[in-house]
Amino acid sequence: MQKETPRNRIQTYWGRRFAFLRWPLDIFEERVAATREAGFFSHRARSTLYPIRGVRYWWVLCALKDEARRLKRRIRIADVGCSKGFMKDFTGDGLDAEWVGLDMMIDDPALENRGYHEAHECDFDGPLPLPDDSVDVAVFLHVIEHLPRPSFTMQELSRILRPGGLLLAGSPVAPGPIAWIRERQLRSRLSKGTVGPGGHINSLACGRWRNLVKECGLDLRILTGTFLARWSGSPLENRAWWLRLNQLWGALFPSLGGEAYLSARKPGFPNS
């Protein structure tokens, strides 16, 4: 086995942080075009080739394809906070996967229409209705900011992942001090009843994401931002260089964009 050196560690770190550079944009353009009429993007966002609003779905799709290639078999995915199933719709038919949808309110006809194999209505503040070590990937997009006990839910996600399993997560993000102030404001509104169940009650900083991942026993692989600026429907969103520039900014300054995304792996698989 090759001895790890400081240089190797630096190369690994930057290789992970800028992993998006090897993910092709033609997939993004193709899937946005295929889902234009699905109603998940705003009218302005779905009128451009590379809407920044769609980066979260493209990011997860590319990571799922990488994981399927690594495992060389059908993968089992828990879509945590699946809503009406847009993540699977955006993924299309090019991925050999079994999808399990979990949400506080399940739209059975919509999920069945999109080909989910299972659907479970559940409260994310309680145990998830899946066995230990039962999924290869947990997709957890824009859910954590709504949850009363983020640490508990993260522990549950770690529990249902198989050894070597992958967590793909994302949320709005802000620099640490700003996130702290925002969260105090959100919690105050919650206590006064001006924010109802399902509203935003957490504000995440990248440091908090790192701590949450570490606390639940996962190994952080990638943590990156998404965009410098998002102008839905802007002609700039037809330019590949604009998307790459936004991603470059996000990788360099994850807390100074609008959203952050991460992948983290559960220890235990020989090739992790």
C-alpha positions in Angstrom: 0.0 0.0 0.0 1.3 3.4 -0.9 2.3 5.5 2.1 0.2 8.6 2.5 2.2 11.8 2.4 1.3 15.5 3.0 1.3 15.9 -0.8 -1.0 13.0 -1.3 -3.4 14.4 1.3 -3.4 17.8 -0.4 -4.1 16.2 -3.8 -6.9 14.1 -2.3 -8.5 17.1 -0.6 -8.5 19.3 -3.7 -9.5 16.4 -6.0 -12.6 15.9 -3.8 -13.4 19.5 -3.6 -13.3 20.1 -7.3 -14.8 16.7 -8.3 -17.6 18.5 -10.2 -15.1 19.5 -12.9 -15.2 16.0 -14.3 -19.0 15.8 -14.3 -20.4 16.5 -17.8 -22.7 19.4 -18.5 -24.4 17.6 -21.4 -26.2 15.4 -18.8 -27.4 18.6 -17.1 -28.7 20.1 -20.3 -30.4 16.9 -21.3 -32.2 16.3 -18.0 -33.4 19.9 -17.7 -34.9 19.7 -21.2 -36.5 16.3 -20.3 -38.1 17.7 -17.2 -39.1 21.2 -18.3 -42.8 20.5 -18.2 -42.8 18.6 -14.9 -43.5 21.8 -12.9 -40.7 21.5 -10.5 -38.7 24.5 -11.9 -40.2 28.0 -12.0 -41.1 29.3 -15.4 -38.0 31.4 -15.5 -35.7 28.7 -14.3 -36.8 26.1 -16.8 -36.4 28.5 -19.7 -32.6 28.3 -19.7 -30.1 25.5 -20.5 -28.2 25.4 -17.2 -30.5 26.9 -14.5 -28.5 27.3 -11.3 -31.7 26.1 -9.5 -31.1 22.7 -11.1 -27.5 22.2 -10.0 -28.6 20.3 -6.8 -30.3 17.6 -8.9 -27.5 17.4 -11.5 -24.9 17.2 -8.7 -26.8 14.3 -7.1 -27.4 12.5 -10.4 -23.7 12.6 -11.3 -22.7 11.3 -7.8 -25.3 8.5 -8.1 -23.9 7.5 -11.5 -20.4 7.4 -10.0 -21.6 5.2 -7.1 -23.4 2.8 -9.5 -20.2 2.4 -11.5 -18.2 1.8 -8.4 -20.6 -0.9 -7.0 -21.3 -2.5 -10.5 -24.8 -3.6 -9.4 -28.3 -2.2 -8.8 -28.2 0.4 -6.0 -30.9 1.0 -3.4 -31.6 4.7 -2.8 -33.6 6.3 0.0 -34.9 9.6 -1.2 -35.4 11.4 2.2 -37.8 14.2 1.7 -38.9 13.0 -1.7 -42.0 15.3 -2.1 -43.5 14.4 -5.5 -40.4 12.5 -6.7 -38.6 15.1 -8.8 -35.2 13.7 -7.9 -36.0 10.4 -9.5 -37.7 12.2 -12.4 -34.6 14.2 -13.0 -32.4 11.1 -12.9 -34.3 9.5 -15.8 -33.9 5.9 -16.9 -30.1 5.7 -17.2 -29.5 4.5 -13.6 -30.1 0.9 -12.4 -31.6 1.7 -9.0 -34.4 0.8 -6.6 -35.9 4.0 -5.1 -37.5 4.3 -1.7 -39.4 7.5 -1.0 -39.8 9.0 2.5 -41.7 12.1 3.4 -44.0 13.6 6.0 -46.8 13.6 3.4 -46.7 11.0 0.7 -48.3 11.5 -2.7 -48.7 7.8 -3.6 -50.0 8.3 -7.2 -47.2 10.8 -8.0 -44.5 8.5 -6.6 -45.9 5.4 -8.2 -46.1 7.3 -11.5 -42.4 8.1 -11.3 -41.4 4.5 -10.5 -40.7 4.5 -6.8 -40.5 0.9 -5.5 -41.5 1.9 -2.0 -43.0 4.9 -0.2 -43.2 5.6 3.5 -44.9 8.4 5.2 -42.9 9.3 8.3 -41.9 12.0 10.8 -38.2 12.8 10.4 -38.1 13.6 14.1 -38.6 9.9 14.9 -37.0 6.7 13.7 -37.0 6.2 10.0 -39.2 3.2 8.9 -36.2 1.3 7.3 -34.0 -1.4 8.7 -30.4 -0.9 9.7 -27.9 -1.2 6.8 -30.6 -1.3 4.2 -29.7 1.3 1.6 -26.7 2.1 -0.5 -27.4 5.8 -0.8 -29.4 8.3 1.2 -30.4 11.5 -0.7 -31.1 14.3 1.7 -31.7 17.5 -0.2 -33.1 20.7 1.4 -34.7 18.8 4.4 -32.4 19.5 7.3 -33.3 23.2 7.5 -36.9 22.2 8.4 -36.1 19.7 11.2 -36.3 20.2 14.9 -33.5 17.7 15.7 -30.9 17.6 12.9 -28.4 15.5 14.8 -31.0 12.8 15.5 -32.1 12.6 11.8 -28.5 12.4 10.7 -27.9 9.5 13.1 -30.9 7.8 11.5 -29.5 8.3 8.1 -26.2 6.8 9.2 -28.1 3.9 10.7 -30.0 2.9 7.5 -26.9 3.2 5.3 -25.0 0.0 4.5 -21.3 -0.2 5.4 -19.7 1.9 2.7 -23.0 3.6 1.9 -23.1 7.2 0.7 -25.0 10.2 2.0 -25.7 13.0 -0.5 -27.0 16.1 1.2 -27.5 19.8 0.7 -29.1 22.9 2.2 -29.0 26.7 2.1 -25.8 27.9 3.8 -24.3 31.0 5.4 -21.1 32.0 7.1 -21.0 30.8 10.7 -21.9 34.0 12.6 -24.7 34.9 10.1 -26.1 31.3 10.3 -26.0 31.6 14.1 -28.0 34.8 14.1 -30.5 33.6 11.6 -31.1 30.4 13.5 -31.9 32.4 16.7 -34.4 34.4 14.7 -36.0 31.4 13.2 -36.3 29.6 16.5 -37.8 32.7 18.1 -40.4 32.8 15.3 -41.1 29.1 15.9 -41.7 29.7 19.7 -44.1 32.5 18.8 -46.0 30.4 16.4 -45.2 32.5 13.4 -43.4 29.6 11.7 -45.4 26.4 11.3 -44.4 22.8 11.0 -42.3 22.3 7.9 -41.0 25.8 7.8 -37.3 26.9 8.0 -36.1 26.5 11.6 -32.4 25.9 11.1 -29.6 27.9 9.4 -26.6 25.8 8.4 -22.9 26.8 8.1 -20.3 24.5 6.6 -18.7 24.1 10.0 -22.0 22.8 11.4 -22.4 20.4 8.5 -18.9 19.0 9.2 -19.8 18.5 12.9 -23.1 16.8 12.1 -21.3 14.4 9.7 -18.6 13.6 12.2 -21.1 13.1 15.1 -23.0 10.4 13.2 -19.8 8.5 12.3 -19.6 9.3 8.6 -16.5 10.2 6.6 -16.9 13.5 4.8 -15.7 13.2 1.2 -16.9 16.4 -0.6 -18.2 19.7 0.8 -18.7 22.4 -1.8 -20.9 25.4 -2.5 -23.1 25.8 -5.5 -23.3 29.4 -6.8 -22.0 32.9 -6.5 -25.2 34.4 -7.9 -28.5 33.0 -9.1 -30.5 35.0 -11.5 -33.3 32.6 -12.7 -34.0 33.1 -16.4 -30.9 35.2 -17.0 -29.2 34.7 -20.4 -26.1 33.9 -18.4 -27.8 30.6 -17.5 -27.4 29.5 -21.1 -23.6 29.7 -20.8 -21.6 26.7 -19.6 -18.8 29.1 -18.4 -21.2 30.8 -16.1 -22.2 27.6 -14.4 -18.6 26.5 -14.0 -17.7 29.9 -12.6 -20.4 29.6 -10.0 -19.2 26.1 -9.1 -15.6 27.3 -8.8 -16.7 30.0 -6.4 -18.7 27.5 -4.4 -15.7 25.1 -4.2 -13.4 27.9 -3.0 -15.8 29.6 -0.7 -18.6 27.1 0.3 -20.2 29.4 2.9 -20.3 32.4 0.7 -22.8 31.0 -1.8 -26.5 30.3 -1.4 -26.3 26.5 -1.0 -23.8 23.8 0.0 -23.7 20.1 -1.0 -21.8 17.3 0.5 -21.1 13.6 0.1 -20.1 11.4 3.1 -19.4 7.7 3.4 -20.2 5.2 6.1 -17.1 3.3 7.1 -16.8 -0.4 6.7 -16.5 -1.2 3.0 -13.0 -2.4 1.9 -12.9 0.0 -1.1 -14.2 3.1 0.8 
